[in-house]
């Protein structure tokens, strides 16, 4: 594939290297201040977008307008999702927006969902979620943590919502609290724990480096190329685990 990298930060650079290692061609690398048009894209067949929550919506809209399918790993831009989706639909292009492209995280997400469904029958186990990333990550909680929290709340009748914590004062038993660490160069850690009166069940995913995210983004780009519509993590996972 001929790939354009939009957002040459840590993840963008890692995705570019993963694409080259897999035999693909990087025909454009576009950063802040660069225009997105047919000339600057250098004949790209698909784009991988890893920018910032403020830059991503404009990037995705412009890529759709010039007819480029996109695998987007940027999170934190949900407020602009409707406008992006309308533009992609009108353009007839494809957008895969996933908070995490790691196969391990994909499997972990399914395990957490299943564990939460089992925990629905034993409400004496209280659940909480913690995520940790490097000090430069801007959004919190992470997109992956949001997906995990939504899955847990959907499975548990006694949890009505999730909230960034820890709580002030006495915790609300109807709330799933999500705590966050931003420190060092942590690639990504997510922990979902079920605390019982006599024991603890913990599910944990810890990324050793960004390699899994980067190679997954390349796979996401391959998947979305030539596939019109707006797709999310579950759509992609359905194909990967069937």
KAZICOR-V308726 format. One record per residue. RES is the residue in one letter. SS is DSSP state (~ for helix, > for strand, _ for the rest). OMEGA is omega in whole degrees, -180 to 180 (999 if undefined). Layout:
# KAZICOR-V308726
RES&SS&OMEGA + RES&SS&OMEGA
This chain:
# KAZICOR-V308726
X&_&171 + X&>&-169 + X&>&170 + X&>&175 + X&>&179 + X&>&-174 + X&_&-175 + X&_&176 + X&_&-177 + X&~&-177 + X&~&178 + X&~&179 + X&~&179 + X&~&178 + X&~&178 + X&~&179 + X&~&178 + X&~&178 + X&~&178 + X&~&180 + X&~&-179 + X&_&176 + X&_&178 + X&_&-177 + X&>&174 + X&>&-175 + X&>&179 + X&>&173 + X&>&-173 + X&>&180 + X&_&-178 + X&_&178 + X&_&178 + X&_&176 + X&_&176 + X&_&179 + X&_&-176 + X&~&-178 + X&~&-177 + X&~&-179 + X&~&170 + X&_&179 + X&_&-180 + X&_&176 + X&_&-179 + X&>&179 + X&>&170 + X&>&-173 + X&>&173 + X&_&-178 + X&_&180 + X&_&180 + X&~&-180 + X&~&-177 + X&~&-172 + X&~&-178 + X&~&179 + X&~&178 + X&~&-177 + X&~&178 + X&~&-178 + X&~&178 + X&~&177 + X&~&-178 + X&~&178 + X&_&170 + X&_&-177 + X&_&173 + X&>&-172 + X&>&164 + X&>&-174 + X&>&177 + X&_&178 + X&_&178 + X&_&175 + X&_&-179 + X&_&-175 + X&~&180 + X&~&-179 + X&~&-173 + X&~&-177 + X&~&180 + X&~&179 + X&~&-178 + X&~&177 + X&~&-179 + X&~&179 + X&~&179 + X&~&179 + X&~&-178 + X&~&-178 + X&_&179 + X&_&180 + X&>&176 + X&>&170 + X&>&180 + X&>&-177 + X&_&180 + X&_&-178 + X&_&-178 + X&_&-178 + X&_&177 + X&~&178 + X&~&178 + X&~&177 + X&~&178 + X&~&179 + X&~&179 + X&~&179 + X&~&178 + X&~&179 + X&~&179 + X&~&-180 + X&~&179 + X&~&179 + X&~&177 + X&~&176 + X&~&-178 + X&~&180 + X&_&-179 + X&_&-180 + X&_&-174 + X&_&177 + X&_&174 + X&_&177 + X&>&-173 + X&>&172 + X&>&-174 + X&>&176 + X&>&175 + X&>&-180 + X&>&177 + X&>&-180 + X&_&-173 + X&_&-178 + X&_&-178 + X&_&-170 + X&_&-175 + X&_&176 + X&_&-1 + X&_&-179 + X&_&177 + X&~&178 + X&~&178 + X&~&178 + X&~&178 + X&~&179 + X&~&-180 + X&~&178 + X&~&-179 + X&~&-180 + X&~&-179 + X&~&180 + X&~&-176 + X&~&-173 + X&_&180 + X&_&-176 + X&_&173 + X&_&-176 + X&_&-175 + X&>&171 + X&>&-176 + X&>&175 + X&>&-175 + X&_&4 + X&_&-177 + X&_&171 + X&_&-178 + X&_&-177 + X&_&180 + X&_&174 + X&_&-177 + X&_&179 + X&_&-176 + X&>&169 + X&>&-179 + X&>&-179 + X&>&179 + X&>&-169 + X&>&169 + X&>&172 + X&>&-176 + X&_&172 + X&_&-177 + X&_&-178 + X&_&-178 + X&_&178 + X&_&177 + X&>&177 + X&>&-179 + X&>&172 + X&>&-175 + X&>&177 + X&>&-175 + X&>&177 + X&_&-180 + X&_&-176 + X&_&-178 + X&_&-176 + X&>&174 + X&>&-176 + X&>&172 + X&>&-173 + X&>&170 + X&>&180 + X&>&177 + X&_&178 + X&_&178 + X&_&-176 + X&_&-176 + X&~&-179 + X&~&178 + X&~&-176 + X&~&180 + X&~&176 + X&~&177 + X&~&177 + X&~&176 + X&~&176 + X&~&178 + X&~&178 + X&~&-178 + X&~&-175 + X&~&-178 + X&_&179 + X&_&-178 + X&_&-176 + X&_&179 + X&>&179 + X&>&-175 + X&>&179 + X&_&-176 + X&~&-177 + X&~&178 + X&~&-179 + X&~&180 + X&~&-179 + X&~&178 + X&~&-175 + X&~&-176 + X&_&176 + X&_&999
